[in-house]
Amino acid sequence: MSKCELLACFASLMLQVVAGAQQDKSIRAPAQSKQIEAMPVPSYPESKLVLAQGKPVAGVDRSPIVIRPLQCTSKGDVLMEIPVPPTYNEFRVVSLGRSGGHSFNFNAIPGLFDSLLLSFFPSDSDIVFLFNAAEENKEIDYRMLTDKGKVVAGKANRSEHHEYAVRFGPDGQYKSKILLPDGKQYFKIAVLPSGELLLLSYDPVNRTPLLQVLASDGKQLNSLPLQRGIADYRAIRRGASGDEVDAAKASASVGTWQFIAARSKVLLYRPNSRASILEIGARGSVRDVPIVGPNGYELEALIASSDHWFGIFRRSDVVDDRNGIDSSVSKKNFAMAELNPLDGSVERLFEMDDGSFFNIACEVDGQFLSYSVDSGSQFLLSVTDIPN
């Protein structure tokens, strides 16, 4: 697939990514948006959660924008994608650990040029990144006329682009790369507990989302069924029978689906919906789990966890405008719940006096890892025991 084709496919997706980044920004600095009366939450057992004070993480400069979801290694290092200032047009992945932090140097990948980061996911021994990139560096000068009549000039790599799975060690050292099969529009990558790669993509020929298991060397093993709960909605249906614009919107919508690790398995979910979750286990075993969240709320995000299922739910009557949604816990625009992994029901809700549930990055071995930013230039990392 050429880079031009990829960029055309991702046009509408990037709008959603930017919107998500803006929302994360509002999470840390709640927007002064129109106040909406808080919706009462049905009676569930509640646990008081007080996040511990964070400690500065040396080696990584803070960012005003963090792209969700966050991931964590089995040792408790928080992995996050952040845009690079001052243009914020490029992205990097940083690791926040209790002993310090570091960035992953994508320039260290041998033989790849013009790399575009699509996704990443940690395994027990390394972190796997999904890139669109070229193996040659054939740059040309270009000039473009925008719809507002402005001339934009620059350089572009006109070489053939493909997708690659690239492995780095937790310490940030490059390990290996493999070329992925062509013909799909890849969006997300994960690693199964049995070591195989899990890939979420869109098939532009058959106009359908795909979930595939690949061996660690990139050879396809099998495709997994996508139950109607997660894949049956308007954009997908219109993409299957509509014009090229409808197909592009369907493809972009698949790009918003997310992988997260939980209880030694991989969860695939569709944010801002009431769709069921797919739990994918060793060698591609699949279980469909309906989610029954708090009344009046829909699933916003799942939190990576080693031993539990945790979800953040958003009020379904709150509309995200350009100012973002106030995520202060006092507004109850969002609720955080522990879910029963067997049936997706709410086991308990968490109550906080201040702050935001979105500061929680993951749970590892009975502790919540959360982040914040100080008034200077550092990220803060905190560790809090899960309340009983």
C-alpha positions, 0 to 999 in steps of 0.5 A: 500500500502506498503512503498516499493511499494510507494517508487518504484512509487515515484522514478521518481517523486522525481527526478522531485521534486529535479529538481524543488527544484534546479530550485527554488534555481536558482531562488534566485541565477540565474545560469550562464547558456548560454545566450539566446536572449530575446523573445519579448512579444506581446503587452499587457497592462503592470503594473509596479510592485515594491516589497516592502522591506522585514522584517525579520520573527522571529522563522524560519531559512531560507532555500536555497531551497524552494519547490513550489508551495507556499500556503497562509492562508486567513489571509496572512501567507505564507506556504512553504515546505523546506528540512531539512539540512544538509542531505535535505532528510526530509522535513518540512512546515513552516509558515511565518507571519507578526508577526513571523513564526513557523514550523509544528511539524509532530512528534506531530501526535499521532499514526503515524510512518515513515511519508512521507509528500506528499502535503498540502493545507490551508482552512479557519480554518486549514491546511490539510496535506497528509501523507503516514505513518504506525500505527506501528513502526516495524523497521528492519535493512537493507543493500542494494547494489547500482548500483555503488557497494556501500553498504548502511545500515540503518533502515526501517519500514516494517509495512503496510503503508496507506495515511492519511489526517491530520489537523493542526491549523494555529498556528501549533497545531495538530487537527485530522487525518483520514485514506483515502481509499486504492487502489490509489496512492495519490499525492495531497490534497486540501479543497473545499470551502464547506469543502470537501476534494479534492484528486488527485491520480492515479489508478494503476489497471485502469491506469488512473488519478483520481480526487475525492471528499471526505467528511471531515470524509474521506468517498468518495462522488464522482469522478470528470471528468478530461477533456482531456485538462489536462489529455490527453498527451503522458505519460498518453496514454503510461501508459494506454497501455504500460508496468509497467515502462510506468505506473510508469512514467504516475503515476509520471507525475500526481504527478507534477500536482498542486492545488492552491486556487483562488477566493474561488475555487480550480484550478488544473493545469499541469505545463510547458504545454498549457493544460487547467485549471480545476476550482473546486468549492463548492461540486465538480462543475467543469469548464474547462478553456483554457489558452491563455498565451503570444505568445511563453510562456507556463504556469509554475505556478499559484499564490494563490490568494483571488481575482484574477488569476495570472500566471507565464509563461516560454518561450517554447524554453528555456530548463532547464539544470542542471544549472537551468533557469535564472529567472531574469526579464531582461532575459524575460525567464518568464513573469507574467500575470493577467488572465481573470478567465472567458476565461483564456486570458491575461488581463495584464502583470507585469513589474519589473526592477529587482528580480524575479516573483518567489519571489511572494508567493500569493495575499491576499485582494489586496496585494502581499505577497513575500519572500526573504532571507537575508545574515544571517539566516532569511526569509524576508516577504514583502507586496505590494499593487497590482498596478492599 
